[in-house]
């Protein structure tokens, strides 16, 4: 069951990022790139958002790559303490409305809920479990369905995840 607090945290993060990222925040500051992951931060008037991000090492599906936007996975902290360890997937297309996304790490699967072109864990507990597996794992696969019914499979290397996650944990307390 989707926890209301998780939905509120996700919406707060989305609203903050959509309002401040284009205007108030400059480009993110790169703190560390380790293998397939990068650690970044935004600073603004004493407020800080930290995140790590990676792009897929492989993407499959019957689609024209020119029609697909930015594909990424994030783990973020901030701007408040309630928005800590948020796992977010950006698909590069709009998901099929009310569809689920499958996230699998070394054989362990989670169901993510979708909002437009993004997918999120169903609870803060799932975020924590996913992050624990990301630290220990080697590969993550994300399977979703576009609004046009196209199935995509994106594979991410988890090499460098633990090191970059430690950087944002220290920087955004």
FENWOKA-V735880 format. One record per backbone hydrogen bond with DSSP energy under -1.0 kcal/mol. CO is the residue of the C=O (numbers start at 1). NH is the residue of the N-H. If there is no record, write none. Layout:
# FENWOKA-V735880
<<CO | NH> <CO | NH>>
This chain:
# FENWOKA-V735880
<<3 | 7> <4 | 8> <5 | 9> <6 | 10> <7 | 11> <8 | 12> <9 | 13> <10 | 14> <11 | 15> <12 | 16> <13 | 17> <14 | 18> <15 | 19> <16 | 20> <17 | 21> <20 | 25> <29 | 41> <32 | 39> <34 | 37> <37 | 34> <38 | 53> <39 | 31> <39 | 32> <40 | 51> <41 | 29> <42 | 49> <44 | 47> <47 | 44> <49 | 42> <50 | 77> <51 | 40> <52 | 75> <53 | 38> <54 | 73> <58 | 155> <60 | 153> <61 | 63> <64 | 67> <65 | 68> <72 | 90> <73 | 54> <74 | 88> <75 | 52> <76 | 86> <77 | 50> <80 | 83> <83 | 78> <86 | 76> <88 | 74> <89 | 119> <90 | 72> <92 | 69> <94 | 147> <96 | 99> <101 | 112> <102 | 143> <103 | 110> <104 | 141> <105 | 108> <108 | 105> <110 | 103> <112 | 101> <113 | 120> <115 | 118> <116 | 95> <117 | 91> <118 | 115> <119 | 89> <120 | 113> <122 | 3> <123 | 127> <124 | 128> <125 | 129> <126 | 130> <127 | 131> <128 | 132> <129 | 133> <130 | 134> <131 | 135> <132 | 136> <133 | 137> <138 | 158> <139 | 106> <140 | 156> <141 | 104> <142 | 154> <143 | 102> <144 | 152> <145 | 96> <146 | 149> <150 | 146> <152 | 144> <153 | 60> <154 | 142> <155 | 57> <155 | 58> <156 | 140> <158 | 161> <159 | 36> <160 | 164> <161 | 165> <162 | 166> <163 | 167> <164 | 168> <165 | 169> <166 | 170> <167 | 171> <168 | 172>>
